[in-house]
């Protein structure tokens, strides 16, 4: 199985950022703080106007009710006509306030949707995770590589020589030789698992049995038995490790699907807003200064508000549909990404059981202890970059219901 660096595909949303951007924990924290501040401002502004319009609607409703009572009590036709005209004006004001409230909610919701969408690529903190991910998986692969253990390389030369000398006379050793040739040279770090490990164990068993019983052979026999134990441990370890890593393949596939969905959503919404994608990338994706990106997002909220207002004025019957489906897709994308980060977190935690199982193993135990510290670093980096449940909860609360 190839080296699993599937966590690196978490960077799928960092489209141009990986090529041009630089980040560290401090910068990323600032980025997150600025984004949350902007979303909070959108919420406060939307809620404030919503409350103001709600109060206005309540006052107008009260006035209409009082006017209706006054009309029922009035005997003067002139007064009735005057009050009816006033009532029509109040109803018009009420209807306009309802429309303004509806527009305000859609402006705030679509602003929230777009800010969440465009912020995704930088929320993922790819370069922070990269170092911890690489360090952990390099150590993980080193644990399963027999050539990193003392004495193996010298011993393996004798074993390979034994295979080459006897493969013509022994069908079993011939198969072992062919598999080693096809699968890869152990000295090159070929992982030990599956059919290859079974054939290797057979060849090693034959090698141990071929060693004489004299004093000169005693040391080689003992060394061979040690190497046999080592390879057996590594075979079991690699098999258990691969059971965990099959999940990375499924995660990787889903992340690739999310990458396509993100691209599609970004392109569609930029088109809705009339924003050129290259201009967006220059002002935001490729901009390294967090404060300038924040300023751009502020400008973007004004563009969004004006676009929603324009659509409502020019397409009064179906204006909501222009934004509703886009907002629903962005929310779905955010929830789906929260779910995939939860799966990633769960799979990282599975390595705890792997480490616990092999930390006292005779040969690989010491390397496992080193692996444990690397796993803790990876988990710490992941936890600082992601909070899957919070991500999902925030997605569910993205929009204000009108």
N, C-alpha and C positions, 0 to 999 in steps of 0.2 A: 504494500500500500504506500502511495506516495506520501511525502511529508505533509502533514496537515497544518496548514497555516490559514485555516478557513476564517479565523477571527479577523484576519486582515481584510476580508471582504466587507467588514463592517464599514469600511471607508467608501462604500458604494455611492453615497450621496456627496462625497467630497470631490465633485467632478473636476473643476479646474483648481480647486484649493490645493490638492496634493502637489500640483505642478508649480504653484506660485506662492502658496501661503506658508506661514510659519506660525506655530503655536506652542504654548506651554500651559501649565496649570493656571498660572496667574492670568494669562491672556484669555484662556477659555472661560475662566470664572467671570472675567469682565464681560466677555461676550454674552454669557448667559444672563448676567445681571442687567445688561443693557436691553436685551430682548425682553426679559420679564418686566422691566420698567416700562418699555413701550407698550406691551400688552396690557399692563396695569393702567396706563394712561388712557388707552382705548376704552377699557372697561369703565373707568371712572367717568370719562367724557360721555360715553353712551348712557350709563346709568343716570348721570346728572340730568342730561336732556330728557331722558325717559321719565324721570321723576317730575321734572318741570312740566312736561307735556301731560303727564298723568294728573297733576294738580290742575292744570288748565282744563282738561277734559272733565274733571270732577266739578269744577266751578261752573263750567258752561252747562253741564247737565243739571246742576242745582238751579241755575238761572232759568233754564228751559222749563223745569218743573214749576218753579214759582210763577213764571209767566203764564203757564197753562192754568194754574189755579186762579190767577188774576183775570184771565180771559173768561173763565166760567162765572166769575162774580161781576163782570163788567156788563152794564146795560147800554152803554153808549156805543153806537155803531162806529163813530169816529175813533174812539179809543180802541175798539176791537181791531179795526183796520191797522191802526198804528202799532198795536201789540203783535198782530200777525206779521207785519213787516219786520218788526224787531225779532220775532221768533224765527223767521226765515234766515235772518242774518246770523243768529246764534247757532242755528243748525249748520249753516255753511261753515262757520268758524269751528264748530265741533267736528265736522267731517274733515276739514283741513288739518286740524290738530291730530285726528286719527291717522291721516295720511303721513303727516310729519313724524309721528311716533313710529309708524311702520317703516318709513324710510330710514329713520335713525337706527332702528334695530338692524336692518339689513346692511347699512353702512358699517356699523360696528362689527357685525358678524363676519362680513367679507374682509374687513381689515384684519381681524383676528386670523381668519383662514389663510390669507396671503402671507402675513408675517410668520405664522407657524410653518407654512410651506417653504418659504425661501430660507428660513433659519435652519432647516433640517440638516443641510450639508455641513454646517459648522457645529451643530450640536453634537455631532458624532465624535469629535475630538480625535481624528484618526492618528495623528502623530504621537499623541500621548499613549494610546494603546499599542502602537507599533512596537516600541521598545520592549514593553513588558511581555507582549505576545511572542515576539521573536525570541526573547531570552528564555521564556518558559518552554517553548516547543523545541528549541535547540537542545536544551537540557533533557527534555523528554526523549528526544531521538537518540541522544548520547547514551541514555540509560539502556536502551535496547540495542545498542551497537557493541558487539562483543570485542571489537578491536580497541575499544577504549579501556579495557580491563587489563591489568598487568599480566604479562606472560602469554597472552592469547596469540599475538602475532607470531612469536617464535614457534609456539606449539603448532599453529595452523600450517606452517610451512612443512613440518614433518607429516601432518595429516594429509595434506594435499599431495605430497610426494607418495604416500602410501596408496592413495586413491589412483594416481596416475600409473603406478607400477602394477596394480592388481586389477584394474578395471577390465582388462581383456579376458582374464580368467574368471572373473566374478560378474554375473549378470546384474546382481544387486549394486555392486560398486560402479558398474557401468552406468546404471540409471542415476546413481548419486552424482557421478561426474557430469552427466548430461544436464541434470537439473541445476547443478552449480553453474555450469556454463550458460544455461538459458536464463536462470533467475538472476545471476549476478555473483560476483566474487565476495565472499564474506569479508575479505580484507578491505573491500571497498565500502563496507558498512551496510550490506544488504540485510534488511530486517528478516528476522527468523519467525516464520509463521506458515500455517497451512501445509500443503503437500511438501514444500521445500523443507520445512522443519522435520517432518516425519522421515524423509529420505536422509537428511543430515544426521538425525539421531541413529538411524540404521548404520550409516557409514562410520560414525564415531564408535558405535558399539563394536563393529568389526575391527576397528583400529585398536581399541582397548584390548580385545580378545587376542589380537595378533602379537601383542607385546609379550616378550618372554618373562620368565620368573627369576632370572638371575639378578644379582645385585646391581649390575649396570643398568638393568631395565626397570628396577624398582622406582627410581625417580621419575622416569618417563610415564610409568603406569600411574603413579600418584598424580602427576601433573595432568595426565589425560582424564583421569577420573574427576579431577577438579574442573577441567574444562567442560566435561560432559555435564556436570552439575550446573555450571554456569549457563551453558547453552540451553539446558532444560528450563532453568529459571527464566531466561530471556524469552524462550518460546511461549511460556505461560503468560509472562508479562505482556508480550506483544499482542497475544491473542486477546487478553482482557482490554488492553489499550485500544485495539481496533474496534471492539464492541462499542466503545464510547465514541470513537471517531467516525463511525458510520452516520451518527447524528449530524456531524459537521457537514456532511455531503448534502443532507436534506436542507439544512439551514442555508448552505451556500446557494442551493437552487432557488429557495424562496427569496433570498436577498437579491439575486439577479432579477427575479420577477419584480421586486419592489423598486429596483433601480429603473426599470423600464416605466413603471407606473409613475414614479417621481418625475422622470423626464417628460412624460406625456402631460402630467398635470401642470408642470412648470410652463411648458410651451403653450398649452391651452389658455392658462390664466394670464400669461403675458400678452397673448393675442387679445383676450377680452379687455385688458387694460390699455391696449394699443402701445405696448412697450417693446422696443426692439431687443431681442435676446442678447445680442452682442453688447448693446449699450448697458443692459442689466449686468452682464458679466463684468464689464469694465468698472461699473460703479459699485458693485457689491461682491460678486464671486471672487474677483481677482484683486479686490482692494484689501490691502493688509492692515490698514489703520482702522481699528474697531470704532473709533469715534466718527470717522467718515462714513462707515457703513451704517452706523446708528442715524446719522443725519440723512442718509439716503432713504432709510426705512421710514423716517419721519415724513420725508417728501412723498414717499410711496403711499402713506396713509391718506394724504390729501388727494392724490391721483385717484385712489380707490373711492373715496367719498364722492368726488366729482363724477366719476364714471357711473356709480350707482344712481346718483341723482339724474344724470343725463339719460340713462336707460329708462328710468321711471317716467320721465317727461316725454320721451320719444316713442316708448313702447308701453303705454299705460296698462294694457291688458295682460301682457305676458312678461313684464320686466323681471318679476321674481324668478322665473325659470332660468334666466340668463345666469343667475348667481347661485340658485339653490342647489342644482346638481353639482356644481363645482365645489361648493362648500361641503356637501355630503361626501364627495370623493376624497377631499383633503382630510376630512375627519377620519374616514375609513383608513386612509394611508397611515395616519398618525397612530391609530389604534393597532393596526396591523404591525407597524414597526415596534410598538410597545410590546406586543405579543412575541415577536421574534427575539427581542432583546431578553425577554423573560426566559425563552428557550435556551438562549446562549448562556445566561446566568446559571440555569439548571445544569447544563452540560459541563460548564466549568467546575461546578460543585461535584460532579461525578468523579473527578480526578482525586477528590479527597479519599474516596473508598479505595481507589487504585493504590494510592500512596500508603494508606493504612494497611492494606493487604500485604504489601511487599517491603515495608520499611524495616522489618526484622529479617528479611531474607539474607542468607549467608553471603552471597556474592554481590547482589545489587542493592542491598540495604543502605550502605553509605551514600550511594548516588541518589537514592530515593529521598534521603534526608535533605540533600541539596535541592532536589526537585520541589520539595515541600515549601521551601522559602521562596522559590521562584513562582510557585502557584499562588502564594499569599500576595506577592507583588502584583501578579496579574489580576487577582480578584479585587485588590485595592484600587488598581487603575480602572477596572471596569466599573466598580461601585461609584467612583468619583465621576465617571463619565455618564453613567446611566442609572436611572431608577425606574425600571420597567413599570411597576405598579403606578407610580406617580405619573409616568408618561401616559398611561392608559386613562387614569382618572382625569388628568388635565384635558385629554382629548374629548372625553365624554362631557366636559363642562366648557367646551370651547365657545359655544354659542348661547346667546340670550334668547329665550323664547318670547315671541311677541304675543 
